[in-house]
């Protein structure tokens, strides 16, 4: 989308080290900012908070956050992906005056749909004090709001304000949690985290309104896209379920723990979250590659078609587009493979130094291998989305969801030594299928453009 692509291309062409660092740092925040923020904030509190409160209080705080992130992603997935498509079309057609209204309407719909089941869960299933329930529900709303406003991050040109928002929010969360934990326990940790999330959410909302200083108009117009892009909405739901389904399955392992009426498997959850951290550098490279070199070839291919270029020029553009994709994929694969290999090798010493239980080591290693293929699967999914291959994208996410759930259940039954294999095999299987589909469709892109996707012929 226009904003971040413009910013990244400008930084990448500065031809100095600071510009390159800013370029990749910004792309990392846009692609994984909320998740990185949470992992770092929770990790810091776990390291220091253990000296200020009990393990049970930290455990209650941790499991509430896990449930909130699962709830927020599943509820927001369909809405965010359809709203993203609508915002992209607004930018393309230069009708961005509708953007602020869509943000407010999107937040309202998200909260209206998700609040009743989440509130029911925390007041009927979870066993915690009423103040903790309220703080946890507030936390859910703040996290969900950040997912919603996050779709605007790729459209904003002022990347420094985004970076500052996350940095200040993380600091506020950490300091607030440390200041409140000794007196209020889990409630203090959640309250401090809520403060940091609120700083991020309202800072980003203010940035959106500064970028689009228009009165509210047609706020619910984007809802019409659900009928037109129902397959995209289902793909967003399936993908977010797929990310969490192996954790949900593993929560029924014999090693599960129950706290406050909520079950989890801390060893599996922690190992997987740490494994996911290894993909952040590859995500940054991926975003930069897609939004700079690939986007320019993509734009040239369709612009020349609209300008009635001859067949020879279209074929040259097509070949250059494919080469750009291959170059981007190579960069991501090489980087992620190196990071995965290094993480697997240093894991024993790192776990020992950080006091992480050795029982997480095997799960972490297979999580890292799974993350290697997962980041390539993300690449394939973005390519399918760029060329509007929504049904293919939906089928791919459904395959990921089903295979991750089934294989995780199978490996759960096989015993502890097999934990983590399910996610790893599911990512490999889905990537193989996804690559075959994407390669076939991109190879016949001119046919798709002129025949299959031509509204006058269908």
C-alpha positions as CSV (number, residue, x, y, z in Angstrom):
1,X,0.0,0.0,0.0
2,X,1.0,3.5,-0.8
3,X,2.3,4.9,2.5
4,X,4.9,2.4,3.7
5,X,5.9,1.6,0.2
6,X,6.8,5.3,-0.4
7,X,8.6,5.5,3.0
8,X,10.6,2.3,2.5
9,X,11.6,3.1,-1.1
10,X,12.8,6.6,0.0
11,X,14.8,5.1,2.9
12,X,16.3,2.3,0.8
13,X,17.5,4.8,-1.8
14,X,19.3,7.0,0.6
15,X,22.4,4.8,0.2
16,X,23.6,5.2,3.8
17,X,23.7,2.8,6.7
18,X,21.2,4.8,8.9
19,X,18.7,4.8,6.0
20,X,19.0,1.0,5.7
21,X,18.6,0.5,9.4
22,X,15.6,2.7,9.6
23,X,14.1,1.0,6.6
24,X,14.3,-2.5,8.1
25,X,13.4,-1.3,11.6
26,X,10.2,0.3,10.3
27,X,9.2,-2.7,8.3
28,X,9.7,-5.0,11.3
29,X,7.5,-2.8,13.5
30,X,4.7,-2.6,10.8
31,X,4.7,-6.3,10.3
32,X,5.2,-7.6,13.9
33,X,5.1,-4.5,16.1
34,X,2.2,-5.5,18.5
35,X,3.5,-9.1,18.8
36,X,7.2,-8.0,19.4
37,X,6.0,-5.4,21.9
38,X,4.1,-8.1,23.9
39,X,6.8,-10.7,23.9
40,X,9.4,-8.2,25.1
41,X,7.2,-6.6,27.7
42,X,6.0,-10.0,29.1
43,X,9.6,-11.3,29.0
44,X,10.9,-8.3,30.9
45,X,8.2,-8.6,33.5
46,X,8.8,-12.3,33.9
47,X,12.5,-11.7,34.5
48,X,12.1,-8.9,37.1
49,X,8.5,-9.5,38.3
50,X,9.5,-12.8,39.9
51,X,11.4,-11.0,42.5
52,X,8.4,-8.8,43.4
53,X,5.4,-11.2,43.4
54,X,4.6,-14.9,43.4
55,X,4.8,-17.3,40.5
56,X,1.0,-17.8,40.7
57,X,0.4,-14.1,40.2
58,X,2.7,-14.0,37.1
59,X,1.1,-17.2,35.8
60,X,-2.4,-15.7,36.1
61,X,-1.2,-12.6,34.2
62,X,0.5,-14.7,31.5
63,X,-2.4,-17.0,30.8
64,X,-4.9,-14.1,30.6
65,X,-2.6,-12.5,28.0
66,X,-2.4,-15.7,26.0
67,X,-6.2,-16.0,26.0
68,X,-6.6,-12.4,25.0
69,X,-4.3,-12.6,22.1
70,X,-6.0,-15.8,20.8
71,X,-9.5,-14.2,21.2
72,X,-8.5,-10.9,19.6
73,X,-6.8,-12.4,16.6
74,X,-9.7,-14.8,15.9
75,X,-12.4,-12.2,16.3
76,X,-10.5,-9.4,14.4
77,X,-9.1,-11.5,11.5
78,X,-12.1,-11.4,9.1
79,X,-12.9,-7.8,9.8
80,X,-9.3,-6.6,9.5
81,X,-8.5,-8.3,6.2
82,X,-11.6,-7.1,4.5
83,X,-11.1,-3.6,5.9
84,X,-7.5,-3.7,4.6
85,X,-8.8,-4.5,1.1
86,X,-11.3,-1.6,1.3
87,X,-8.6,0.8,2.5
88,X,-6.3,-0.3,-0.3
89,X,-9.1,0.5,-2.8
90,X,-9.7,3.8,-1.2
91,X,-6.1,4.8,-1.6
92,X,-6.0,3.5,-5.2
93,X,-9.1,5.5,-6.2
94,X,-8.0,8.5,-4.1
95,X,-11.1,8.4,-1.9
96,X,-9.2,8.5,1.4
97,X,-11.7,10.9,3.0
98,X,-13.6,7.7,4.1
99,X,-10.6,6.3,6.0
100,X,-11.2,7.9,9.4
101,X,-14.9,6.9,9.4
102,X,-14.0,3.3,8.5
103,X,-11.6,3.1,11.5
104,X,-14.2,4.2,14.0
105,X,-16.9,1.9,12.5
106,X,-14.5,-1.0,12.4
107,X,-13.6,-0.6,16.0
108,X,-17.3,-0.3,17.0
109,X,-18.3,-3.4,15.1
110,X,-15.3,-5.4,16.4
111,X,-16.1,-4.5,20.0
112,X,-19.9,-5.1,19.5
113,X,-19.3,-8.6,18.1
114,X,-16.5,-9.7,20.4
115,X,-17.4,-8.2,23.8
116,X,-20.3,-10.5,24.8
117,X,-18.5,-13.8,24.3
118,X,-15.3,-12.5,25.9
119,X,-17.1,-11.0,28.9
120,X,-19.1,-14.2,29.3
121,X,-15.9,-16.2,29.3
122,X,-14.1,-14.1,31.9
123,X,-17.1,-13.8,34.2
124,X,-18.4,-17.3,33.9
125,X,-15.4,-19.6,33.1
126,X,-12.3,-17.8,34.4
127,X,-11.8,-17.7,38.2
128,X,-10.4,-14.3,39.1
129,X,-11.3,-11.3,41.1
130,X,-13.8,-8.8,39.5
131,X,-11.1,-6.0,39.2
132,X,-8.9,-8.5,37.4
133,X,-11.7,-9.5,35.1
134,X,-12.3,-5.9,34.2
135,X,-8.6,-5.2,33.6
136,X,-8.4,-8.3,31.5
137,X,-11.4,-7.4,29.3
138,X,-10.0,-3.9,28.9
139,X,-6.7,-5.5,27.8
140,X,-8.6,-7.6,25.2
141,X,-10.2,-4.4,23.8
142,X,-6.9,-2.6,23.6
143,X,-5.2,-5.5,21.9
144,X,-8.1,-5.9,19.4
145,X,-8.0,-2.2,18.8
146,X,-4.3,-2.3,17.9
147,X,-5.0,-5.1,15.4
148,X,-7.7,-2.9,13.8
149,X,-5.7,0.3,13.7
150,X,-2.7,-1.8,12.6
151,X,-4.1,-2.1,9.1
152,X,-3.5,1.6,8.7
153,X,0.2,1.4,9.5
154,X,1.1,0.4,6.0
155,X,-0.7,3.5,4.7
156,X,1.1,6.0,7.0
157,X,4.2,7.8,5.7
158,X,5.3,9.1,9.1
159,X,7.1,5.9,10.3
160,X,8.9,7.6,13.1
161,X,5.7,8.3,15.0
162,X,4.8,4.6,14.8
163,X,8.2,3.7,16.1
164,X,7.9,6.2,19.0
165,X,4.4,5.0,19.8
166,X,5.6,1.4,20.3
167,X,8.8,2.4,22.1
168,X,7.0,4.7,24.6
169,X,4.2,2.2,25.0
170,X,6.5,-0.6,25.8
171,X,8.4,1.5,28.3
172,X,5.1,2.6,30.0
173,X,3.9,-1.0,30.1
174,X,7.1,-2.3,31.7
175,X,7.5,0.5,34.2
176,X,3.8,0.5,35.1
177,X,3.8,-3.2,35.7
178,X,6.9,-3.1,37.9
179,X,5.4,-0.2,39.9
180,X,2.1,-1.9,40.5
181,X,3.0,-5.6,40.8
182,X,4.2,-5.6,44.4
183,X,1.0,-4.2,45.7
184,X,-1.6,-5.6,43.3
185,X,0.0,-8.7,42.0
186,X,-1.5,-10.0,38.7
187,X,-3.9,-7.1,38.6
188,X,-1.0,-4.6,38.8
189,X,0.8,-6.4,36.0
190,X,-2.3,-6.3,33.8
191,X,-3.0,-2.7,34.7
192,X,0.6,-1.7,33.8
193,X,0.3,-3.6,30.5
194,X,-3.0,-1.9,29.7
195,X,-1.4,1.5,30.2
196,X,1.3,0.7,27.7
197,X,-1.3,-0.7,25.2
198,X,-3.4,2.4,25.6
199,X,-0.5,4.7,24.8
200,X,0.2,2.7,21.6
201,X,-3.5,2.5,20.5
202,X,-4.4,6.1,21.0
203,X,-1.1,7.3,19.6
204,X,-1.7,5.3,16.4
205,X,-5.3,6.5,16.2
206,X,-4.3,10.1,16.5
207,X,-1.7,9.5,13.8
208,X,-4.3,8.1,11.5
209,X,-6.6,11.1,12.0
210,X,-3.6,13.4,11.4
211,X,-2.8,11.6,8.2
212,X,-6.5,11.7,7.0
213,X,-7.9,15.0,8.4
214,X,-11.4,14.5,7.1
215,X,-14.9,14.6,8.7
216,X,-16.6,11.2,9.3
217,X,-18.4,10.1,6.2
218,X,-19.8,6.7,5.0
219,X,-18.3,4.9,8.0
220,X,-20.0,1.6,7.3
221,X,-19.5,1.5,3.5
222,X,-16.8,-1.1,3.8
223,X,-19.3,-3.7,5.1
224,X,-20.5,-4.2,1.5
225,X,-17.1,-5.8,0.8
226,X,-18.0,-8.8,3.0
227,X,-20.5,-9.9,0.3
228,X,-18.0,-9.3,-2.4
229,X,-14.9,-10.7,-0.6
230,X,-16.4,-13.3,1.6
231,X,-13.6,-15.7,0.7
232,X,-11.1,-13.1,1.9
233,X,-12.8,-12.8,5.2
234,X,-12.9,-16.6,5.6
235,X,-9.2,-16.8,4.7
236,X,-8.4,-14.2,7.5
237,X,-10.4,-16.3,10.0
238,X,-8.8,-19.6,8.9
239,X,-5.3,-18.2,9.1
240,X,-5.6,-16.8,12.6
241,X,-7.3,-20.0,13.8
242,X,-4.4,-22.0,12.1
243,X,-1.8,-20.0,14.1
244,X,-3.5,-20.9,17.4
245,X,-5.0,-24.3,16.7
246,X,-1.8,-26.3,17.6
247,X,-1.6,-24.4,21.0
248,X,-5.3,-25.2,21.7
249,X,-4.7,-28.9,20.9
250,X,-1.6,-29.0,23.1
251,X,-3.5,-27.5,26.0
252,X,-5.1,-31.0,26.4
253,X,-1.7,-32.6,26.8
254,X,-1.1,-34.5,30.1
255,X,1.4,-31.8,31.0
256,X,-1.3,-29.1,30.9
257,X,-1.7,-26.6,33.7
258,X,-4.9,-25.1,35.0
259,X,-4.9,-21.6,36.5
260,X,-7.9,-19.5,37.3
261,X,-10.2,-21.9,35.4
262,X,-8.1,-21.6,32.2
263,X,-5.9,-24.4,30.9
264,X,-2.7,-24.0,29.0
265,X,0.6,-25.8,28.4
266,X,3.3,-23.2,29.4
267,X,6.2,-25.2,28.1
268,X,4.7,-25.5,24.6
269,X,3.4,-21.9,24.5
270,X,6.6,-20.3,25.7
271,X,8.8,-22.4,23.4
272,X,6.6,-21.6,20.3
273,X,6.5,-17.9,21.1
274,X,10.3,-17.8,21.4
275,X,10.5,-19.7,18.1
276,X,8.3,-17.1,16.4
277,X,10.7,-14.4,17.4
278,X,13.2,-15.8,15.0
279,X,11.1,-14.8,12.0
280,X,11.1,-11.0,12.8
281,X,14.3,-10.2,10.7
282,X,13.0,-12.3,7.8
283,X,9.6,-10.5,8.0
284,X,11.4,-7.1,7.8
285,X,13.4,-8.2,4.7
286,X,10.2,-9.7,3.2
287,X,8.3,-6.4,3.6
288,X,11.1,-4.3,2.2
289,X,11.5,-6.6,-0.8
290,X,7.8,-6.8,-1.6
291,X,7.2,-3.0,-1.1
292,X,10.2,-1.9,-3.1
293,X,11.6,-4.0,-5.9
294,X,8.6,-6.4,-6.4
295,X,6.0,-3.6,-6.2
296,X,7.8,-1.6,-8.9
297,X,7.8,-4.6,-11.3
298,X,4.2,-5.4,-10.3
299,X,3.1,-1.8,-11.0
300,X,5.0,-1.7,-14.3
301,X,3.4,-4.9,-15.5
302,X,-0.2,-3.7,-15.0
303,X,0.5,-0.1,-16.0
304,X,1.9,-1.2,-19.4
305,X,-1.1,-3.4,-19.9
306,X,-3.4,-0.5,-19.2
307,X,-1.3,1.6,-21.6
308,X,-1.9,-1.1,-24.4
309,X,1.8,-2.2,-24.6
310,X,2.6,-4.8,-27.2
311,X,2.9,-8.5,-26.3
312,X,6.7,-8.5,-26.3
313,X,6.9,-5.8,-23.7
314,X,4.3,-7.6,-21.5
315,X,6.3,-10.8,-21.7
316,X,9.5,-8.9,-20.7
317,X,7.6,-7.3,-17.8
318,X,6.2,-10.7,-16.8
319,X,9.7,-12.3,-16.8
320,X,11.1,-9.4,-14.7
321,X,8.2,-9.8,-12.2
322,X,8.9,-13.5,-11.8
323,X,12.7,-12.8,-11.3
324,X,11.9,-10.2,-8.7
325,X,9.8,-12.7,-6.8
326,X,12.5,-15.3,-7.0
327,X,15.1,-12.9,-5.8
328,X,12.9,-11.8,-2.8
329,X,12.2,-15.4,-1.9
330,X,15.9,-16.3,-2.1
331,X,16.8,-13.5,0.3
332,X,14.1,-14.5,2.8
333,X,14.9,-18.2,2.7
334,X,18.7,-17.7,3.1
335,X,18.2,-15.2,6.0
336,X,15.6,-17.3,7.8
337,X,17.6,-20.6,7.3
338,X,20.7,-19.0,8.8
339,X,18.7,-17.6,11.8
340,X,17.0,-21.0,12.3
341,X,20.3,-22.9,12.2
342,X,21.9,-20.5,14.6
343,X,18.9,-20.6,17.0
344,X,18.9,-24.4,17.0
345,X,22.7,-24.5,17.8
346,X,22.8,-21.9,20.5
347,X,19.5,-22.9,22.1
348,X,20.9,-25.2,24.9
349,X,23.3,-22.5,26.2
350,X,20.8,-19.7,25.7
351,X,18.1,-21.6,27.6
352,X,20.5,-22.4,30.4
353,X,21.6,-18.7,30.7
354,X,18.0,-17.5,30.7
355,X,16.7,-20.1,33.1
356,X,14.3,-21.6,30.6
357,X,13.4,-25.2,31.4
358,X,15.2,-27.8,29.3
359,X,11.8,-29.5,28.6
360,X,11.1,-26.7,26.1
361,X,14.3,-27.3,24.1
362,X,12.9,-29.9,21.7
363,X,9.6,-28.0,21.2
364,X,11.6,-24.8,20.5
365,X,13.8,-26.5,17.9
366,X,10.9,-27.9,15.9
367,X,9.1,-24.5,16.4
368,X,12.1,-22.8,14.8
369,X,12.0,-25.2,11.9
370,X,8.3,-24.7,11.5
371,X,8.8,-20.9,11.6
372,X,11.3,-21.3,8.7
373,X,8.6,-22.7,6.5
374,X,5.9,-20.5,8.0
375,X,7.6,-17.3,6.9
376,X,7.9,-18.8,3.4
377,X,4.2,-19.6,3.6
378,X,3.5,-16.0,4.5
379,X,5.4,-15.0,1.3
380,X,3.2,-17.3,-0.8
381,X,0.1,-16.0,0.8
382,X,1.0,-12.4,0.1
383,X,1.8,-13.2,-3.6
384,X,-1.6,-14.8,-3.9
385,X,-3.3,-11.8,-2.4
386,X,-1.4,-9.4,-4.7
387,X,-2.8,-11.2,-7.7
388,X,-6.3,-11.4,-6.2
389,X,-6.3,-15.2,-6.1
390,X,-8.6,-15.2,-3.1
391,X,-10.0,-18.7,-3.5
392,X,-6.5,-20.2,-3.7
393,X,-5.6,-18.2,-0.6
394,X,-8.7,-19.5,1.2
395,X,-8.0,-23.1,0.3
396,X,-4.3,-22.7,1.4
397,X,-5.3,-21.3,4.8
398,X,-7.9,-24.0,5.4
399,X,-5.3,-26.6,4.6
400,X,-2.9,-25.0,7.1
401,X,-5.6,-24.8,9.7
402,X,-6.8,-28.5,9.3
403,X,-3.3,-30.0,8.9
404,X,-1.9,-28.1,11.9
405,X,-4.8,-29.2,14.1
406,X,-4.9,-32.8,13.0
407,X,-1.1,-33.3,13.0
408,X,-0.8,-31.6,16.4
409,X,-3.4,-34.0,17.8
410,X,-1.7,-37.0,16.3
411,X,1.7,-36.0,17.7
412,X,0.1,-35.2,21.1
413,X,-1.1,-38.9,21.2
414,X,2.4,-40.1,20.3
415,X,3.9,-38.6,23.5
416,X,6.2,-35.8,24.7
417,X,9.1,-36.6,22.4
418,X,6.9,-35.7,19.4
419,X,5.6,-32.3,20.7
420,X,6.2,-29.7,18.0
421,X,6.3,-32.1,15.1
422,X,2.7,-31.3,14.2
423,X,3.2,-27.6,13.6
424,X,6.5,-28.3,11.7
425,X,5.0,-30.9,9.3
426,X,1.9,-28.8,8.8
427,X,3.9,-25.8,7.6
428,X,6.0,-28.0,5.3
429,X,2.9,-29.6,3.8
430,X,1.1,-26.3,3.3
431,X,4.1,-24.6,1.8
432,X,4.6,-27.4,-0.8
433,X,1.0,-27.1,-1.9
434,X,1.1,-23.3,-1.7
435,X,4.3,-23.0,-3.7
436,X,2.9,-25.3,-6.4
437,X,-0.3,-23.2,-6.7
438,X,1.4,-19.9,-6.7
439,X,4.1,-20.9,-9.2
440,X,1.4,-22.2,-11.6
441,X,-0.7,-19.1,-11.4
442,X,2.2,-16.6,-11.6
443,X,3.6,-18.4,-14.6
444,X,0.3,-17.8,-16.5
445,X,-0.2,-14.3,-15.2
446,X,-0.9,-12.8,-18.7
447,X,-3.7,-15.3,-19.2
448,X,-5.2,-14.6,-15.8
449,X,-5.1,-10.8,-16.5
450,X,-6.6,-10.9,-20.0
451,X,-8.9,-13.8,-19.8
452,X,-9.9,-15.3,-16.4
453,X,-9.9,-12.0,-14.5
454,X,-11.4,-10.0,-17.3
455,X,-14.9,-8.9,-16.2
456,X,-16.0,-8.4,-19.9
457,X,-15.4,-12.1,-20.6
458,X,-16.9,-13.6,-17.5
